Amino acid sequence: MADARIFADLIADHDRQRDLLERVGETSGDSKDRRELFEQLRLELQAHAAAEEEALYATMLADPELREDARHSVSEHKEVDDYLGELMDTDMSSPGWLVKFKEMRHRYLHHIDEEEEEMFPTAAKHLTAAQEEQLGKLFEKRKPRELERAEASPPGDERD
């Protein structure tokens, strides 16, 4: 399972996101570092979620045995998107910003741990090697496009 292209790509993204979450959490005030790292994190999270939903979750939703896991994860993506929007609307120098960021970080880390430990292994049991390969290619194709969309569309905006 972990060797399948789609899961390897998603886990590599999660590892980058864990690093960015840690780095943002180490910043303080309305600093250049906080602004730049948070923007990098925002773009990464938005693009990752959209590409993951289009590649993996769309396939999972079509399988009755995987549907509930996919729905649960989509709802968690929406929750993180809402947090990102709230953080963008909050003064980075206020204590409330860091509190909200830590809430979002906690929820997102729980989400990706749940994906890696439970959802991906379950999905792998239901997907063929050919499906896994095709989903990996689709994710790799979609992610750059979704990064472009994330740059143009802040969290919470409607997507095509």
C-alpha positions in Angstrom: 0.0 0.0 0.0 2.6 2.6 1.1 4.4 1.9 -2.2 1.4 2.7 -4.4 2.0 6.0 -6.2 -1.2 7.7 -5.0 -0.5 7.0 -1.3 3.2 7.8 -1.6 2.3 11.2 -3.2 -0.3 12.0 -0.5 2.0 11.0 2.3 4.9 13.1 0.8 2.5 16.0 0.8 1.5 15.3 4.4 5.1 15.3 5.5 5.7 18.7 3.8 2.5 20.0 5.5 3.7 18.7 8.9 6.9 20.6 8.5 5.1 23.8 7.4 2.7 23.5 10.4 5.6 23.2 12.7 7.4 26.2 11.2 4.4 28.5 11.2 3.8 27.5 14.8 7.3 28.7 15.7 6.7 32.2 14.3 5.4 35.1 16.3 3.5 38.3 15.6 2.8 39.8 12.2 6.2 38.9 10.9 7.4 38.4 7.4 8.2 34.8 8.2 4.7 34.1 9.6 3.1 35.7 6.6 5.2 33.9 4.0 5.1 30.5 5.7 1.3 30.7 6.3 0.7 31.6 2.7 2.8 28.7 1.6 0.9 26.4 4.0 -2.5 27.8 2.8 -1.7 27.2 -0.8 -0.4 23.7 -0.1 -3.4 22.7 2.0 -5.9 24.0 -0.5 -4.2 22.4 -3.5 -3.7 19.2 -1.7 -7.3 18.9 -0.6 -8.7 19.6 -4.0 -6.4 17.3 -5.9 -6.9 14.5 -3.3 -10.7 14.9 -3.5 -10.6 14.7 -7.3 -8.2 11.8 -7.5 -8.8 9.5 -4.5 -12.0 10.6 -2.9 -14.0 10.6 -6.1 -13.1 7.0 -6.6 -13.8 6.1 -3.0 -17.3 7.8 -3.1 -18.2 5.4 -5.9 -17.5 2.4 -3.7 -20.2 1.8 -1.0 -17.6 0.3 1.4 -15.4 3.3 1.1 -18.0 6.1 0.8 -18.3 7.0 4.4 -14.5 7.4 4.9 -14.4 9.7 1.8 -17.4 11.8 3.1 -15.7 12.1 6.5 -12.5 13.3 5.0 -14.2 15.8 2.7 -16.0 17.3 5.7 -12.6 17.6 7.5 -11.1 19.3 4.4 -14.0 21.8 4.6 -13.3 22.4 8.3 -9.6 23.2 7.6 -10.6 25.4 4.7 -12.9 27.3 7.1 -10.0 27.7 9.6 -7.7 29.0 6.9 -10.3 31.6 5.9 -10.7 32.7 9.6 -6.9 32.9 9.9 -6.7 35.1 6.8 -9.3 37.4 8.3 -7.6 37.7 11.7 -4.7 40.0 12.5 -1.6 37.9 12.7 -0.3 39.9 15.6 -3.3 39.1 17.8 -3.1 36.3 20.4 -6.3 34.9 18.8 -4.5 34.2 15.6 -2.1 31.8 17.2 -4.9 30.1 19.2 -6.9 29.6 16.0 -3.8 28.3 14.2 -3.1 25.8 16.9 -6.7 24.6 16.8 -6.5 24.2 13.0 -3.1 22.5 13.3 -4.4 20.0 15.8 -7.5 19.2 13.7 -5.4 18.8 10.5 -2.7 16.6 12.1 -5.5 14.4 13.4 -7.0 14.3 9.9 -3.8 13.2 8.1 -2.9 10.7 10.8 -6.4 9.2 10.4 -5.9 9.1 6.6 -2.5 7.4 6.8 -3.3 4.9 9.6 -6.9 4.0 8.7 -8.3 5.3 5.4 -5.4 4.7 3.0 -4.9 1.0 4.1 -8.7 0.4 3.8 -8.8 2.1 0.4 -5.8 0.1 -0.8 -7.6 -3.2 -0.1 -10.4 -2.1 -2.5 -8.3 -0.6 -5.3 -6.5 -2.5 -8.0 -2.8 -1.8 -8.8 -4.0 -0.2 -12.0 -6.4 2.1 -10.2 -3.8 3.1 -7.7 -1.4 4.0 -10.6 -4.1 5.9 -12.5 -5.1 7.8 -9.3 -1.4 8.7 -8.7 -1.1 10.1 -12.2 -4.3 12.0 -11.8 -3.2 13.5 -8.5 0.2 14.5 -9.9 -1.6 16.2 -12.9 -4.2 18.0 -10.7 -2.0 19.3 -7.9 -0.1 22.0 -10.0 -3.4 23.2 -11.4 -4.9 23.3 -7.9 -1.9 25.4 -6.7 -2.7 27.9 -9.4 -6.4 27.9 -8.4 -5.5 28.3 -4.7 -3.4 31.4 -5.6 -6.4 33.0 -7.2 -9.1 31.7 -4.8 -8.8 32.3 -1.0 -10.3 29.7 1.3 -14.0 29.4 1.2 -14.4 30.7 -2.4 -16.4 28.5 -4.8 -14.3 26.3 -7.0 -15.0 25.2 -10.6 
